[in-house]
């Protein structure tokens, strides 16, 4: 699994957890999940697909730098720029310091 898909799954997991916890609190209205009816569980399970909406919106957004269609290009440009800065820093540190007479 590539890094982009792994990041999307992690994002979905965070959204899913938040949506499920929120649904349990709202649907349960202070009751224990053990006492929920089947209709209440269906409402909570609806939160599972609703949690995927933000992730899907980010995936289909062509300008999203993390998950969008241009994510690979943005990551490559960022990587090249970072490597360039690292090389510049290494050259500065590698150059011998001039001694004052």
N, C-alpha and C positions, 0 to 999 in steps of 0.2 A: 504494500500500500504506500503510495507516495505521500509526501509531507502535506500537500494541499488537501487531500482527502482526509488525512488524519486530523488536521486542524478543523475541517468542517465537522467531522464526527465529534470532536471535543466540544465545539461550539454548540452543536445540537444537544449534546449531553447536558451542558450547562443550562440551556434553555428548557430542556425537558425537566430537569430537576426543579428548576424554579417554577415551572408551570404546574407540575404535579403537586408540589408543596402548597402552592397558592390554591389550587383546586380543592385539595383536601381541607384546607382551612375554611375556604368559602362555602363549599358544599356541606361540610360537616357541621358548620355553625357551632363549634364547640364540642361536638360529639366525638367519640372514639371511632376511628376507621373500622373497627371490628363490628360496629353496629350499623354500618351503611347498608342501604338497600341496593338492589341491582341497578335501579335507575340512577342512584347517586354514583355508583361505580362507572356507569356508562358516561356520565358527565365528566368524571375525572379522567377516563380514558380518552375523551375528546381532547383533553389538554395535550396528549401525546402528539397528535397530528398538528395541533395549533402551534406547538413549540417548533415545528419544522419551518413555519412560514418565514421568520426572520432569516434563517440560514438560507432558505431558497431565494429570498429577495437579494441577499448579498451575493449568492452564486450567479444569478442572472443579471446583476448590475455589472455592466462592462467596465465601469471605472473603479470598482472596488479593488483596492490594492492587495487584499488578503485572499479573497476567494473568487473574485471576478474573472472574466475572460482575459484581462490583461495582467493578472497576478504574476504569471510566469515571467513576462517581460519586465515588469516592475522589479521583481526579485532579482533578475539578472543584472539590470542596470545598477541596483543598489549594491549588489555583490561586487561588481566591477569598481564602483566608486569607493567602496570600503577597502578593497585590495589596493587601490591607488593611494589612499591615505595612509595605509599601513606601510607601504613601500617608502613613501615620503618620510614618515616618522623614523623608520629604520635607518634610512640614509643620514638623517640628521644626527642620530645617536652614534652611528658608526664613524662619522667624520671625526678625526682627532681634533681636540681643542687646541687653539693657537695659544702659545705661551707668550706672556708679555715679557720683554727684556728688562 
